[in-house]
């Protein structure tokens, strides 16, 4: 027997992009350009959407609910997320939505952190300008994802964003695109599986 | 010979307080009450001053310049500072002021971090709800201070802010007051030394 199954839209991969000064950005702009327009990718650029920090929490939560995976892309500001992304964490990842009783909206979703730093890799070392490897600053972001029940993907880090050679930037951009293509392919499979089970 | 020396005002200790929901606060309110009004303490309550995130950068920088020491007091939000304090870091601790060429305004000032957590101490452990000791989340804040050339004081941490017994809270409040009195006394001495040198 032949069963006709209407094509099912795969859940999108949600890219939450946070750059306070995109015009001054070299690396983040290049990275973003490498993935923008990939089918299934939903981009939310926080500083474009909310220049006054007035985050639309229900809209953000709706976008998160439908996503297969979540990407946080930003330049590092004071060893962490720029303030609007921190505000997004504080407001959107609310109790009862992202954690606590009934807070399972993000449970099992994959989370990819894409971060650029001004300092080069050598700056992130005991003898460097930032005194510690980047891994000692990342628990704040990583545990935010884990506390919401998300699966933490190996982060994509680009050091020396202002100075790296174009070829290094191109490599990073290609890597980023490949990582997102993997996530989007997985989202496709997840969509089919869900449809099959329905 | 008798030299008359006019009394010299000591530089203040600047308390930057950041609580998004002070009405819901138990611990931070109690801690704040324990130190408010101490002579020489200058309080800037960020969520009262800037409910719309429109930080007056020159005013904040002026307050920092005249301070002997800086206190950052806040409840922990997503393993870090609440977003308005993060915004304060991003905007106020600017290149040319706090770091980089000519950025020596904070150099040598003492910095005290006063933080409360909702989870109790046991939650901050490998087997606990937050998976890591608090010390693995603090480098983000500590290195922010160090990068500005500040001296990092041993932080004052109060766990389980919603649930601890009143007596524990009282102890923490007294400890906090004692720590600030020490800083204020040191500020007095610094004021005299500066006056003597003038």
Interface residues (C-beta under 8 A of the other chain):
Chain A: X20 X52 X53 X77 X78 X79 X80 X81 X82 X83 X84 X86 X87 X89 X90 X91 X93 X129 X130 X131 X132 X136 X137 X139 X140 X143 X144 X146 X147
Chain B: X20 X52 X53 X77 X78 X79 X80 X81 X82 X83 X84 X86 X87 X89 X90 X91 X93 X129 X130 X131 X132 X136 X137 X139 X140 X143 X144 X146 X147
